[in-house]
């Protein structure tokens, strides 16, 4: 029988559970009903905004537009941040706030760089026709736009699309000023975007007249001049207030291309540009054709600036950067300095003649447009620097930019490391056979294999497989490390193709690297400044000629490498670089698809690195380092070694003919280093005779035609 107490408790629990269940069910039901009523009210409310048909299309467009506007605002802020950073300090560019007078190695002035400016003339005192000429040519809507000339930009885009190569661009005066004050001259999309933001900032903070005054005072006008006041004095020897209409037109033509149209560089081009400026003034209704007729008939004539036109401009641009670094590392109370450089103006002319003439001779056959050369003595002093074939057309210095591959000219690092690490010698045998690193299998230039050869023979023939084999034995990292110790400054990835010269180098660095072997294995960085002082004579910097230098290669390795480099010239790929009577050593280099061609080498007197190629990286027409680069090298060395003491090269058995033999160490030479009577023209004639003698040379064989009559043109020499 059940316990009555237990049954009662059980009933109480059961009724409690039923009550809880009922409460839960009712709560859920009430909640659902409430949500349903709320959703209904929400739908009723949203129905107010319901549109259809054409109204809906307009709403969608506006909605998407607002979304894209929000995204655009975020993007604009992100793009504007660099511009905000540029203006945060409130200071303008200070890169040109130094005036430097450069002297050659003998103390003769060769050029100037830095500021040559004067901002003391108010805009109101400048000639009205100078202002109108500038506005007509650079920015006709200057007083109407907000810093960016949209119409002018569209016009420039259309003009460029049509192939117009004129110099009238789409940048407003305010944009040009923004670049001058805050930015560098690099041509990138990022720089143009920042320039646009800075232009708007300038318009917000300065009046139109203030912007125009800043533009006139800060624009580069060529010849080391900043601003129209300095340019007026430099080109015409006048105050800017006194210049004529023709002179004002010539000055206004300099803003977009100052070095191309500088009258002391190309007077005909400057006058042609000035004539275009006059036409622009007429087209803009600033002047009538009758008012410019006299200026057309009597164009401006600048004062004589022959010395500046013949300056080693590529070298001076580089030396100015180096000088600013030295200036900023020393305390000084002035911005005006005098710098003694290492440049030899005679050798500079020889180098320019060798490079330019060789490019002209080979441009049609080899489809090559540019070249560069750096010449140093065996201690690293830069004697000549050629950064391109025409400084007036392009100031881009190809001699110092580390963006080219050296090809087989890089193999000196591979062989030197093998000799240092493995103790190899030029006579040691090595097998030229197929070699692979993973799925990469390099081939020789002739796509064949020589079998067992000596290291010297493999180096002279520039066998790729042997260089790769040596890099496997030594390791590629040690090869790269040696190249940096010898002179290469740019970082580059260490890849399996490193032994074949897949690395970024500059002509200057290659000259420094080869100078190590010309300087007994000691580190020999190239330098171009020996002394710096203020205009008052206060010393700022002095090169220490006795500074200790790090030994990079052992003397044994230097002797072995020099022996093999001599073999490249006497019986290898560098035969065209040989100069009769001079111990010439060197190595050619050619990159894939024939984009770059090199010849780097030295004598006992000079070191030179030569590069040929195209600025846009398009391949040449099978140009190799053993052709035009070697020819340019040979021309220069033939010029440079005429009537000087020929110095021996360590490790090379070579006895020059008297009176070229250098005296023993410690004894003064009786032969002058640079006889003033030997002009570049005379040296050029000598080289022509040398080339005639070598005319029968083909792949190392020489046929002397002594009995053949000389052509009349040669007889005249």
DOSE-147466 format. One record per residue (C-alpha): residue in one letter; x, y, z. Coordinates in pm, whole numbers, plus 50000, padded with zeros to 5 digits. Example, Ala and Ser with C-alpha at 12.3 -4.5 7.8 and 13.67 -1.06 7.14 Angstrom:
BEGIN
a512304955050780 s513674989450714 
//
This chain:
BEGIN
x500005000050000 x501405034649893 x502565059350151 x499975087550164 x502705112850238 x504735102349932 x501675104449706 x500855139649827 x504385152249762 x504385136949420 x501135154649332 x502525188149447 x505635184549228 x503555174448929 x501245204348958 x504265227748990 x505805214348673 x502525218748488 x502315254748606 x505885261848490 x505215246148155 x502075266548112 x503955298548200 x506715290847952 x504285283347674 x502305314947733 x505475335847755 x506765322447424 x503395328147265 x503175363947393 x506735371047279 x506005357846933 x502915378746910 x504835409747021 x507605403546765 x505025398346495 x503275430746578 x506655448746590 x507705434846253 x504355445546108 x504815480846241 x508435481046097 x507165470145758 x504505496745768 x507175522645848 x509605510845577 x506835510945320 x507045548445335 x510495546245165 x509475521244902 x509905534844552 x509595518544213 x510155526143849 x512245556343753 x512315569044113 x513935536444225 x516625539943958 x517475574644082 x517565562544444 x519945534144350 x522245558144167 x522305582244459 x522875553944706 x525755539244509 x527185573844457 x527225580244830 x528925546744888 x531615553944634 x531975589044774 x532675574745118 x535225550544973 x536785578744770 x537085600945077 x538945573645263 x541215568144963 x541845605244925 x542855608345288 x545235578845249 x546815594144936 x547035628345100 x548995616045403 x552415618845229 x551515654345126 x550565662445485 x553955649045595 x555745670645337 x554115702345468 x554275693045837 x557675709145896 x556715741345720 x560105741045541 x560835739745172 x563435718244999 x566945725445125 x568775702744884 x570215731544681 x571045755544964 x574775753944891 x576875770944629 x579895750644525 x582705760344287 x584455729644147 x588115728644045 x589845701543846 x592845682443981 x595165711143878 x593085738844038 x591275752543731 x587555760243768 x585435735043576 x581925743943685 x579535753343961 x576585737044127 x574065746244389 x572275778644443 x572875808344225 x569715827044309 x568325860444416 x564785865644545 x565155902644620 x563185915244321 x559435918744394 x556965905144143 x555715940544074 x559205950943956 x559595922443708 x558855930443342 x555225925943249 x556155907042933 x558205881943139 x555105873843345 x552905871943036 x555425850142851 x555515825843143 x551755824243182 x551195820142807 x553585790742790 x553265773843128 x549745780443259 x547305803543080 x544515796443332 x546765802343632 x544515829043785 x541355808443725 x542045773243853 x542355759544207 x545925746844168 x545255719343916 x544525728843558 x542055701743459 x541665715243107 x545415717343056 x545905682143188 x543305668142947 x544905687542663 x548325672942747 x546895637642758 x545335642042416 x548555657042282 x550645628142418 x548195602742279 x548625618941939 x552385615041955 x553195651642010 x556685654442159 x556395691042252 x557425704642587 x554085719642691 x552835696842966 x549725695043178 x551185705643513 x550065739443636 x552495765243772 x551295756344121 x552025719444062 x555485727543930 x556125749144234 x554955720844462 x557495697844301 x560265723644331 x559535731244697 x558705697044838 x559465668144603 x562185652044395 x562205651444015 x561435614243981 x558615606343740 x556215583143919 x552465581543961 x552835584444339 x554825616644302 x552205631544070 x549415623644318 x551315639644606 x552125669144382 x548425674744316 x547595675544688 x550485699144755 x549285722144478 x545895725144647 x547655731544980 x549685759544825 x546575775544676 x544915773945019 x547825790345202 x549205815344946 x547775840944709 x548195837244334 x550825864744324 x552745848444608 x552755815244423 x553955831644103 x556735849644291 x557845817144456 x557825800444115 x559985827543959 x562455825144250 x562725787244286 x562495772643935 x565705757343800 x566845776843494 x569905756743386 x573565763743440 x573205760343817 x570795789743838 x567605790444042 x565105817543959 x564775843243684 x566855869443865 x569955847443878 x569325833943527 x569025869043383 x572395878443526 x573995845343425 x572785843843065 x572565880842971 x574605899143235 x571575920743318 x569195927443600 x565875910543537 x564205945043532 x566315954443226 x565815924243000 x564165928142660 x561125909742527 x563335885742332 x565375878242644 x562225873842853 x560905848942596 x564165829442612 x564055828242992 x560405817142991 x561305788942756 x563635773943017 x561075764043281 x560085730143137 x563445719542992 x566205741443140 x569215721043032 x567845712642689 x567125748942603 x569885766042798 x571375791342552 x574955783842654 x574345746942568 x572325749842244 x571685785442128 x569685774641823 x567335753642035 x567005782042288 x566055806642015 x563595782141863 x561965777442201 x561865815342255 x560125819341920 x557485794242033 x556995814442353 x556365845542146 x553765826541943 x552125815442267 x551885851642381 x550095860642059 x547805830242085 x546915839742443 x546095875442325 x548745890242554 x550535906742262 x549875912041894 x551955897841612 x553235932641538 x554485936941895 x556605905141879 x558005910741530 x561085929341654 x561825901841908 x561605875741631 x563955895041405 x566465902441681 x566575871541907 x568355872142241 x572115866542248 x573595853342574 x577015862942699 x579825838242638 x579635807442862 x581915783942669 x583665771542984 x580395760643141 x579215743442821 x582395722342822 x582115713043189 x582085676143289 x578435679543387 x577705643243473 x580675642843706 x579725676543860 x576195664543934 x577615634244115 x580335654444289 x577755679644412 x575845652044589 x579085639644744 x580035675044844 x576705681045017 x577235649445220 x580645662045333 x579285696845404 x576485683545622 x578925662245820 x581075692145915 x580345724046103 x580365755145888 x579115790845899 x578665796645526 x576885781045229 x579595788944974 x582395763844913 x585295755844683 x585935719044604 x589115704944451 x588235673744250 x590205645744091 x588915651643739 x591405655243454 x589785676543184 x592025662342912 x591135626543002 x587495637243033 x587555649342672 x589215616942564 x586505596742739 x583675617242589 x585185614442243 x585635576742278 x582085570642402 x580205594242170 x582085584541855 x581665547341924 x577935550641987 x577505570241666 x579455544441469 x577475515041606 x573975528241673 x572545517541338 x574145483241324 x573645473741690 x570505493941777 x572205509742078 x571595545342195 x573405550642524 x576735544042691 x578635553343005 x582255552643115 x584125558443440 x587895562143447 x590025562243762 x593705559943832 x594915528944011 x594355545044351 x590665552144281 x590815589144188 x588145595643924 x589745611043616 x586735610243383 x583015602643405 x580645600443109 x577045594243211 x575485594442863 x575955606042508 x574285640242547 x573915658342879 x571835685442714 x569125660242625 x569295638242933 x570865645143272 x570255609443388 x573685597243498 x574015561543376 x577465558543532 x576255558643892 x572875541043880 x572995505244007 x570375489643785 x572315470243520 x573605434743507 x577315430243430 x577145396343259 x580485378843234 x582325409443368 x581125396343706 x583205364543666 x586265381543813 x584615377744154 x583885340844094 x587425332343984 x589045354044251 x587025336944525 x587935302844383 x591615311844394 x591375326244743 x589335297744888 x590485267344687 x594055277744603 x593535273544228 x595935287143968 x595425297343602 x597125265443481 x594905241943681 x592665219943463 x588895220443484 x586265202843276 x583875222943065 x580775201143063 x577025204043121 x576135214943474 x572725219543634 x571445234843956 x567995220243999 x566165225443670 x568485253643558 x571195242843313 x573315271743179 x574965269742840 x578055285342688 x577805313142431 x578545289142147 x576285262042295 x579135236942296 x581625223342548 x585425223542538 x586105193942765 x589255196642975 x590635232242975 x592775253443201 x591225280143421 x592995306643215 x591525293242892 x588045290443042 x588265326343166 x589555339742834 x586755322242646 x584205332342912 x582835297042953 x579635299143155 x579575263443276 x583035266443431 x582045297943622 x578915280543755 x580975249943852 x583375271844049 x580495289544226 x579135255544333 x582515246144479 x583025278744667 x579405286544746 x577565316544603 x577365336144929 x581185339444955 x581305351444594 x578705378444666 x580515388344985 x583795392244794 x582125413644529 x580895437544799 x584315438944962 x585885446944626 x583535475544546 x579945466544458 x577645486844686 x574125477644575 x572485447844743 x571255420344515 x569725385644564 x572125356344566 x570625333444305 x571885302444128 x572685323643819 x574895347744017 x578085334343858 x576845346943521 x576395382443646 x572725383543744 x573215412543986 x572565449943991 x575735470443954 x576825505143849 x579605515143614 x581275534043898 x581245503544126 x582625480943854 x585535505043807 x586185504244182 x586085466244184 x588555461943898 x590815488144059 x591445463144341 x593405441544097 x595195471943957 x596155482844310 x597875451644441 x594695436744592 x593855466144819 x590325479744849 x590145509344613 x586855528544634 x586435555144369 x586575591044494 x586225624644326 x586935650644597 x590325657044752 x589795690244929 x587025713845032 x587175748645178 x584945778845219 x585285808444983 x587365825145256 x589835796245251 x588715779645574 x589385742145537 x586355719645559 x587645685945433 x590965671145326 x591455636345183 x594025616045370 x596255600845099 x598005578845355 x594885562845497 x595315525645541 x593405503945297 x591965469745359 x593545440745175 x590825423144978 x592845398744766 x596165382344833 x599075391444608 x599105356144471 x595465359044366 x596085393544217 x598985380544009 x596945350843888 x593865371743808 x595925397943625 x597575370943420 x594175357443315 x592755392243249 x595705398943020 x594885366642839 x591345379042771 x592795408442577 x595565389842395 x593625358742299 x590075359742433 x586865379642402 x588565413142465 x591005414842174 x589495447042041 x590555464542364 x594275458942307 x596515489342269 x599935483842109 x602715491242352 x600445491442660 x599725462342899 x595915461842876 x593905438343099 x590155434143107 x586985413643081 x583955416842857 x580395410742965 x577105405442782 x573715399742944 x570825378442827 x568905391242524 x571845415042462 x570385442242684 x573725452342838 x577265450942706 x580335457942920 x584065460142909 x585955465743234 x589715466643254 x592865485343340 x596495492443264 x599265502143502 x598025537943474 x594235537943453 x591155517343529 x588005520343316 x584545504843308 x582385509042998 x578685501042953 x576525501642639 x572755496842625 x569365513842600 x567495533742863 x564215515442803 x565945481442837 x565025470142488 x567585445342353 x570365456342123 x571075439341794 x573435412141927 x575825437442082 x578485420342294 x580995434342537 x583845424942307 x582635448542033 x581595484742097 x582445486042470 x585895471542404 x586365495542110 x585455525642325 x587805513042597 x590585509142341 x590045543742199 x590275559942539 x593345540242648 x595105548042320 x594385585042374 x595325584542742 x598645565842707 x600115587542435 x603415602942548 x603155592742913 x605175568643123 x603655533843086 x603525517243425 x603795479543467 x600995457543596 x601645433743883 x601715397643763 x602035406143393 x605305402843205 x605335432542975 x608255454142866 x607125486742701 x609305503242443 x611375533542544 x610765561842622 x607485549742773 x609105529643054 x608265543243400 x611085549743642 x611625528143948 x609755535744269 x611075566544444 x612685581144128 x611045610743959 x609765603943610 x611375623643330 x608365620043097 x605545644543172 x602205628843256 x600145650843025 x602015670642757 x599975701642671 x600845698842301 x598865666642257 x595295677442190 x592345653342170 x592295659241792 x595945649041761 x595325618541976 x592285609641764 x594435610241452 x596945587441621 x594185562841703 x593015563241340 x596495552941233 x596495525741499 x593105513241380 x594395512541023 x597305490941132 x594875467541305 x592385467241016 x593345431740922 x592765418541275 x589955393041295 x589415371341601 x592995375241714 x594815371841378 x596645402641249 x597555408740889 x599955437340833 x599595454640498 x602665476440513 x603035478140138 x599455489440075 x599105526639997 x597395547940257 x594035563240168 x594235600640093 x592325609340411 x594885590840621 x597835605640434 x596545640140532 x596855630440899 
//
